[in-house]
Amino acid sequence: MTAPATPVPPAPPRSDVSTGVGLAGLAGLAVWIAFCRSYPEIASALGLGGGLSGARGVLSGPYAALAAMLFTALPMAVWSVLVDKVHLRPSTGIDWSLKRPLPEVMPVAVIKLVGLWSTWALLAAFYTLGRWYWSGNYLFSMDVLSFAIFPLVILSVPYVIWLDRYLVEPRDGCFHFGAFVAGGGVAGRDQWDGAAIAKHWRAWAIKGFFGAFMISILPPGFAQVVEAQPAALLANPVEFIMLLVTLLFLVDVQIGTVGYLLTLRPLDSHIRSGNPFLAGWLAALLCYPPFVWGIIGPDNQILSYEYATPGWAHWFAGNTALLWAWGALLVFLTGIYAWATVVFGIRFSNLTYRGVLTNGPYRFTRHPAYLSKNLFWWASVLPFMVNGEGFLEPLRNCIFLLAVNAIYYWRARTEEAHLLAEDPKYAEYHAWMEAHGLVTAPLARLKRRLLGPGEARREDPQAFPAE
């Protein structure tokens, strides 16, 4: 028996994240980048020494990249509270009129702190065991997290106690894990709930795994953007285009990293649930280190689609107009990818449900980031154009890139299954997109023609909304 179809609403439901949140973060990031690029002149004007002689250079180091998160996060948090007033939403689980007395709060808060600190200790053990965390860019993540743990432990005490005074249900997954630890596990089975602990750990596994990765990739792109001389690159379309692509990826990484780290209930940005489907985790993890290192990419990895492919700049060399035109396509695709992150504001993260997003590029397709990223790979790599003779390598490249595309399609479907199970609002959005989405609706009609209505309905009942 198939699930009932969702009626098509006259318009997409209102997004849980306003457009202004991401724009505020983007403005803050732009201000910080401008400051870092202008620092030699600023230092000279303030008489800080060195000036333009070279002793004072631009601020392009890894900790300047880390500081950029503050300039990105603070405007988004302020906008969320002062303009969108997200702290007053019922979805926060907070009732500001409660204000429980401290004696009532403390017993639960202590157990929650036990659960929180135990969670951090286990994540630290995971980082210690993971050999890949102690080489390359991950070393920066480990330095940052090692330094951050002490102030986090200290600040967590007043934060948990303060928040528990207003939470409608303070006995959350963190409390249940704390009860498990403090109560001796199975011996104290009547004090904790296994489902709540599983939900707690899905959220923290996502934060721990992806947070460390995002911090690790902050410095390279930031340094490249801050140190770049755009005017000098205008004569070289390839270098100028790639600088713009790097800038857009920097926007994606900076705002995305804030999203992973700023999961706070007062901002309504907490992780309401992590994806409970094993397939969703497998599809997502295949795309990130350390798993991706042996599966997707160049050289001898399993799904290598770049073998003997010099790429777009090589094949279009000598034709300036074509280089600019093709480069503009790559910038456009990267811009869609960055835009898809910016509109999340402080709620971006993989494998999570943190509200429903229906604005920005999500008004045209349910998965703008995946679509633009996969098209970017085809347009930049040109896997069917290789150095050397024969058809086998182009065929291999194309088949392997199609396999990568299939992984992202798999990710999209598992994410949809998660959100459809969590929120009726997403079911409304899903139905509206099938009928009216600029990109999604034509693809849905094509799918029905290829599979036939009956088979398509069995595969995805949500694709056939009730009239």
N, C-alpha and C positions, 0 to 999 in steps of 0.2 A: 504494500500500500504506500503510495507516494504522499509526501507532505503537501498540504494545501498551498495553492499559489497565493502570493501576496498581491492584493489589489494595487494597481498603479496609482500613486498619488498625483495630484495635478501639478505639483512642483517637487523638487527634491527637498527632503527635510532640512531644517536649519542645521548648519554645521555647529559642532560643539566647540570649535576653535574659530575665533574671528580672524579676519584677514589682518587686522592691525597688529596682532601679537607678533607674527613673523616679521612684518615690516619694521616694527620697533627693534627687534633683535638685529635685523639687517642694517638698520641705521646705526646702531651701537657698534657693530662690527666695522662698518665703514669708517666711523670716527676713529676707532683704535688703529686701523690700518693706516689711515692718513697721518695720525700722530707718530706711529712707528717709522713711517717713510720720511717724515719731516723732522725727526728728532735731531739730526745734526744742526739744522738751522735753529731749532728751538733751544738747543743747548748753547749755541753760540750767542743767541739773543739774551739768554739768562746768565751768561758768563759762567757756565758750568765747566769751562775748560775744554781744550781740544778744538771745539768748533768745527770749522770746515777743513781743518788741517788733516783730518783722518783719524785723530785719536777718539773722536766721538762719531761712531757710525750709526747706521740705521738699526732699529731694534728688531732684529730678525731671528733671535735665538729661540730655543724651545720654550723658555719660560715666558717670553713675549707672546708666543702662540697660546700658551696656557692662560695668560692674562686676558687674551681675547675672549675667552669664554665668559669672564666676568662682565665685559662690556656687551656681550651678546645676551647673557642671561638676565642681567639686572633690568634693562628696558622691557624685556618680555614679561618679567615677573610684575613690574610696576604697572604695565598696561593691563595685565590680566586682573590685577586686584582693583585698580582705580577706575578703569574704563569698563572692563567686562564683568567685574565684581564676581569672579569665579568662586571666591571664598564663601559666598552665600548660597551656592547651588546645593541642592539635596544630594547630588552625586558625590560630594566630598565626604559624606558620612559624618559631617560636623553639625552640631546644634550650638550656636554661640550663646544661647540663653541658659545652657546647663550649668556651667561653672561649678562642677562638683568640688566639695571640700577636699583638701589634700589628704586627710586620713583615709578617706574613701578611695582615693586614686592610688595611693602608694602601693598596696599589695599587688595590684594588677601591673602597675608600671614597673615594679622591680622584676617581675617575671618576664615582661616584655624586653627589658634591658638584657636579661640573661639570654633570651632568644636572639636578640639583635647582635649582641657581642659574639655569641656562639656562631651565628651565621657568618660574621666577618672573619672569625678565626678559621672556619672551614674553607672559606674562599681564599684566605691567605695560604692555607695548606695546599689548595689546588694550584695556586700560582707557584708555590715552591716546588711542587712536583713536576709541573709543566716545563720541560727543558726549553721549549721555544720561547718562554717568557724572559729568558735570561740571555738573549742575544738580539742584535739588530735594533729596530725601532722599539721593540717591546721593553728594552731596558729603561727607556724614558718613562713608560707607564709604571714600571715597578718602582722607580725613584719617586714618582709623584704619589702613588698609593702608599708607599712606605712612610712618606712624610705626612700624608693626610690622615692616617689612621689615628694618631694621637689626639689631634683636635676633634676629630669626629667622635671618638669615644667620650671625650669630655663634654662636647656640645650635645650629644645624644641624651644625656641625663636630663637637663632642663627641658629639652624639646619634647621628649616622650611624656614627662610629667605634665607639662603645660598642655599638650595636645589631648592627653587622656581626660582632662577636665571637661572637654567639650565633645569628645567622640560619642556618637549615639551608641556604638557597640565597640568598646575598647578591646574586647577579647578577640582580636584578629588572628591571622596566621602567625604573626610574630609571637603573640602571647602563647598560642598552642605549641609552637616549637620550644619556647622557653619552658613551658610546663613539662614537655617531653624531656628536656635536658635536666631541669631541676628535680623532676619527679622520678628520675631513674628509668626513663624509657618505658618499657613494657610494664614495669612494676607499678607505675603510676598511670595506667591506661585510662582510668576514669577521669583524669584531669585534662586530657588533650584529645583533639580530633584529627585523625589521619588525613582526611580530605583537606582540612584547613592547612595542615603542614605542607602537603603536596603543593597546594596553591601558593603558599609562601615561598617555597623553594623554586617553583617555576619562575616566579618574578625575580628572585635574587640570582638565579642562574643566568637569566637574561642580562641583568645589570652587570654581573661580574664578568661574564664572557665578553659581551659586546662593549662594555665600558672600557675595559683594558685595551681592546683593539682600537677603539675610536681615539683614545688618548695617544696611542702609539703613532697614529698617522697624522696628528696635528702639526708637528714641526716642519716636515719637508715642504708642503705646499705653502705654508705661511711664509717661510723664508724666501721661497721663490717669488712670491707676489710682492713682498716688501722690498726685496733687493732689485726687482725688475726695473728696467728703463723703457717704458712703452714707446716713447718717441723714437728711440734708437732702433726699435724692432719693426717700425712701420714699413721699412724698406724690405723686410723679409716676411711675407704673408704667413708662412708656416710657423715661424717663431711667435709672431704676434697672435695668431689664432690659438696656438697652444698655451700662450700666457692667459688668454681669456678663458680657455677651458680649465686651466689650473685654478684661476680665480673662482670660477663657478663651483668646482669641486671643493675649494676651500670653504665657500659658503655652506655647502652641503655638510661638510665634516664638522664645522664649528657649531652650527645649529643642531645637527644630529647628536653631537657629543653632549651638548647641554640637555637635550631631551632624555638621554640615558641617565644622566646624573641628577636631574632636578625632578625627581618623582616624589612630590610633596602633596599631601592631602589639602592643606590650606590653599594651594594653587590649583586644586582639582586636576593635578597632573600625575597622580599616583597610578600605579599599574593595577587596574581593576581585575585583570586576569592575564596569565600567560597562556599561550597556546597549549591546550591539553593533548593535541594529536601528535603522536610520534612522527608521522609523515611530515608534519609541518617543521619539526625540529630537524629531521634529516635533510629536507630540502634546503632549509636556511643554512645549516652548518656546512653543507657542501660548498657554499659560496664564500667561506671565510677561513683564515688561517686558524689552526694548522692544516685543516682538512683540504682546503683548496690547493695547497702547495703540491699535492701529489695527484690532483685530479684535473683542474682547469688551468689553462695558461700556456705559455710558450714552452719551447725545448721538448723534453721527453715526458711531460705529464700526460695522463691518460686522454684527456679531452683537449689536446693541444690543437688549436685552430689557427695558429700563426706561423706554421712551418713554411719557411722560404717566402714569407709575405713582407715585402718592404713597406707596404702601406700606401695610403693616399698621396702623401707628399712626394713619394718617389715616382709614382705613375703619372702625376699631373705636373711634375717639374718642367719648367720652361714655358708653361702656359699660365701667366699671372692671373688672368681673369678667371680661369677655371679653379686655380688654387684658392682665390678669394671666395668664389661661389661655393665650392665644396667645404671650405673652412667655415663659411657662414652656416651651412647645414649642421656641421659638427657643433658649433657654438649654440645653435638653436636647440639641438637635442640635449646638450648638456644643460642649457638653461631650463628646459622642462624638468630635467632630473633634479636640479637644484631647487626650482620652484616647488616641486612636490615635497621637498623637505621643509622649505621655509614656511609653507602654509600650516605645517604641523605645530609651529611655534615651539613650546616647551614640552610637547607630547610625543616627539618622534622616538620610536624604538621598534626593533624587529619583534615579531612573535608576541605582541601584546595587544590588549584591548584597553584603550584609554579614552574612550569616547569615539564618536563617529564624525568623520571629516567629509564634507560634501562640497566645499568651495575650491577655488583655484583650479588647478588642472584636473582635480577630481570631479569637476562638473562635466568633463568630456570623456573620461575613461576611469574605470575603477583602479587601474594600476599604471598611472602615468610614469612613475619612476622605472618600473620594470620594462615598460614598452620603450621608453626613450633610451635606456641603457643598452638594451639589446640591439636596437636600431643603430646606436652609436658604434657598437662593435662591428657590425656589418659595414657601415660607412667608412670607418677609420682603417680597419684591417684589410678590407677587400679580400676575403679569404680565397676567392676564386681566381685571383691574379697573383701568380707566384713567379719567382725566378727559376728558370730551368724549363725543360721540355716535359711533355707528357701531361696526362689528365688525372693521374692518380692522386697527386698531392692536393690539387684544388678540390677534388672530390672528397678526400679525407677531411680537409679543412672545413668545407661546407657541412659535411655530416656531423663533425664534432661541434661546430658552432650551433647547429640545429639542436644538438643534444643539450648544450648549455641553455639555449632558449627554452627547451622543454623543462629543464630544472626550474627555471623562473616561472614558467606556466604552472608547474606543480606547486611552487611556493604560493602563487596567487590563489590557487584553488583551496589550499589548506588554510590560508588566511581568511578567505571568504567563509569557509565552513566554521571557523572559530567565531567570527563576528556575527554570522547568522544565528549561531547558537546562543550568543550573549545578549543581543540587543535587537528588539523588533524594529527599532529605528533604522538599523542597517539593512534589514529586509526591505523596508520601504525604499531606501536609497538604491538597493540592488535592483528592485523592480523598476524604478524610474529610469535608471541607467539602461536597462535592457530595452526599454521602449523609446527613450529620448536621447541617450548619450551620443554625442557627436561621433565618437569612435566606437563605443561599445554597442550601440544599437545596430549599425550595419554589420558588425561582426556577429552579433546574435542572430540576425536574419540569415546571414551566410551559413552559420552553423546549422540552423533549422533546415535550410535547403539541402545541405550536404548529408545530414544524418536522418532527415525526415522528422516530422513533429513528434511521433511516438517515441523514437529512440532518444531524441534530444530532451524530451520531457522526463524520461526515466533517468537520464544522466544528470540533469539539473532542473528540478521542479521550479526553482526560483526564476528560471529563464522564461517561464510561461505564466506571467502574472495574470490574475483574474481581471476581466474587463468589468 
